[in-house]
């Protein structure tokens, strides 16, 4: 009789990044930090069977996407460089950056 090998799921450590640039934007239901976070956390939960786990939440409130000099973005990038994060999830790509060039650099 063959014994089934017990396959261990590989853990995928996920980071959640949210950002709003203005107070007005923070109060809108569809783009508030809470709304962005809720959507992304639900997505991670839907992938739990694939080993996806929340590593951390990084929130920049009141910062424009025109600059990469945002405290939580920089903290997240440090964690990526340390090998602590496998996947970064954002509600919309413009929450991360508005520049195609910077988006390319960040995805590398």
C-alpha positions as CSV (number, residue, x, y, z in Angstrom):
1,X,0.0,0.0,0.0
2,X,1.3,3.4,-0.9
3,X,1.4,6.0,1.7
4,X,0.4,9.5,0.7
5,X,3.0,12.1,1.2
6,X,1.9,14.9,3.4
7,X,2.5,18.0,1.3
8,X,3.2,21.0,3.4
9,X,1.8,24.2,2.0
10,X,4.3,26.9,1.2
11,X,3.5,30.1,3.1
12,X,3.1,33.2,1.0
13,X,3.8,36.3,3.2
14,X,1.5,39.1,2.1
15,X,1.9,42.8,2.8
16,X,-1.1,45.2,2.5
17,X,-0.3,48.7,1.3
18,X,-2.9,51.4,1.5
19,X,-2.7,55.2,0.9
20,X,-4.8,58.3,0.7
21,X,-3.5,61.7,-0.2
22,X,-6.1,64.0,1.3
23,X,-8.5,64.2,4.2
24,X,-11.4,64.3,1.8
25,X,-10.3,61.1,0.1
26,X,-9.9,59.4,3.4
27,X,-13.6,59.9,4.2
28,X,-14.9,58.5,0.9
29,X,-16.3,55.0,1.4
30,X,-14.7,53.5,-1.7
31,X,-11.2,54.8,-1.2
32,X,-10.8,55.2,2.6
33,X,-7.9,53.4,4.2
34,X,-10.3,51.1,5.9
35,X,-12.2,50.2,2.7
36,X,-8.9,49.5,0.8
37,X,-7.7,47.3,3.7
38,X,-11.0,45.4,4.0
39,X,-11.0,44.5,0.3
40,X,-7.4,43.3,0.3
41,X,-7.7,41.3,3.5
42,X,-10.8,39.6,2.1
43,X,-8.7,38.7,-1.0
44,X,-5.9,37.2,1.2
45,X,-8.5,35.2,3.1
46,X,-9.8,33.8,-0.2
47,X,-6.3,32.5,-0.9
48,X,-5.7,31.0,2.5
49,X,-6.0,27.5,1.1
50,X,-3.0,28.4,-1.1
51,X,-0.9,29.3,1.9
52,X,-1.4,33.1,1.8
53,X,-0.9,34.8,5.1
54,X,-0.9,38.4,6.2
55,X,2.6,39.6,7.1
56,X,1.8,43.3,7.7
57,X,-0.2,46.3,7.0
58,X,1.4,49.5,5.8
59,X,-0.7,52.7,5.7
60,X,0.3,56.1,4.4
61,X,-2.5,58.6,5.2
62,X,-2.1,62.1,3.7
63,X,0.8,61.3,1.3
64,X,0.8,61.9,-2.5
65,X,1.7,59.1,-4.8
66,X,3.9,61.6,-6.7
67,X,6.8,60.8,-4.3
68,X,8.2,57.5,-3.1
69,X,9.2,59.2,0.1
70,X,6.4,57.9,2.3
71,X,7.2,56.5,5.7
72,X,5.2,53.3,5.5
73,X,6.2,52.7,1.9
74,X,9.8,53.0,2.9
75,X,9.3,50.6,5.9
76,X,7.6,48.1,3.6
77,X,10.5,48.3,1.0
78,X,13.0,47.7,3.9
79,X,11.0,44.6,4.9
80,X,11.0,43.4,1.3
81,X,14.8,43.8,1.1
82,X,15.1,41.8,4.3
83,X,13.2,39.0,2.6
84,X,10.2,39.2,4.9
85,X,7.5,39.8,2.3
86,X,6.7,37.6,-0.8
87,X,3.7,39.6,-2.2
88,X,2.5,43.2,-1.9
89,X,-1.2,43.8,-2.5
90,X,-2.8,47.2,-3.2
91,X,-6.4,48.1,-3.9
92,X,-5.4,50.0,-7.0
93,X,-2.0,50.5,-8.6
94,X,-2.4,54.3,-8.1
95,X,-2.3,53.7,-4.4
96,X,1.3,52.7,-4.8
97,X,2.5,55.2,-7.5
98,X,1.2,57.3,-10.3
99,X,4.4,57.0,-12.3
100,X,4.7,54.1,-14.8
101,X,8.5,54.3,-14.4
102,X,8.4,54.2,-10.6
103,X,5.8,51.4,-10.8
104,X,8.2,49.4,-13.0
105,X,11.1,50.0,-10.5
106,X,9.0,49.0,-7.6
107,X,7.8,45.8,-9.3
108,X,11.4,44.7,-9.9
